[in-house]
Amino acid sequence: MRQSLYFAAMLAAAMPTFADNQKRPPIIDMHMHGRTSISLDENGQPRARGCMPQPCQVAVPPMAQSDEDVVPLMLETMDRYNIVLGFLSDRPDRVKKWIVESPGRFIGATKFDPDLNVDDLRKDYESGAFLGVGELGPLYWGISIDDPRLEPYFQIAEDFDLPVLVHLQGIGGPTKAFRIRTGHPELLEEVLRRHPTVRVFLENAGFPFFDEMLSLMYMYPQVYADLSTITWIVPRPLFYDYFERLIEAGLDKRLMFGTDASGSPEIFGEAISAIESAPFLNAKQRRDIFYNNAARFLRLSDEEIAAHHER
Ligand SMILES: [Zn+2]
């Protein structure tokens, strides 16, 4: 496995709180994807992660230099930061591959795709292959979350009592059909009324729709949120501004750590460091966001929690 000294130095720099010989407390990553290959830039080199706004001012070099690096480096980096559980969303075939690669470490979930056969999908859930639903990101197709095409996914979540990851916010990957207005968190309200028992969590706490998220989370206690891509894709002061307002609003028990890492292991250290360095958080809030809130949302058993803490 190729890994330059530069990366080792970068990773060390991204770990401000814990020395290598000090065991870090467990972390749950509520937002991961199952990419198994690298992407190349116009010069045929491994592509560095993107950022907003364009032009991207941050150049974080990619750790994985070949497709063979991706899975081992992702798992190795999760070990390094003691990420004990990951909510892994992707195409069904990819998710199954990752679960085989590291049994017990992932909650497998199937992302929304209008071309997916929902009857086959239901069979996968009946067989117990997946324990989560999502990421549901219909705005990449310009589709609204309350569209009937999403209904089978929410019905599966209700029937099997599974958590659902929803991508509703004002930013996302650059697809042609992406429409900001289909990312409006208020669009979820009718779905929540139709499926009141379903536990839903929204990527990036609906960034930057703060007011709408506040209404949604105050009115619907079953709604949680992750802090994933915004820990690294937008300028840090902007992330902290949004994050601090959520904390001031009293939502520290409903926010969960995530990375949105997809074949990019360098993101784990960046995302963790963003939470660890947030000056307005106390130690209890930090642990809640890294682990306790997700453990409650996922309804982990006392035994699972004890095992994660090696008690
Ligand atoms: Zn995602």
Boltz pocket constraint, residues with backbone or C-beta under 6 A from the ligand:
constraints:
  - pocket:
      binder: B
      contacts: [[A, 31], [A, 32], [A, 33], [A, 135], [A, 260]]
      max_distance: 6.0
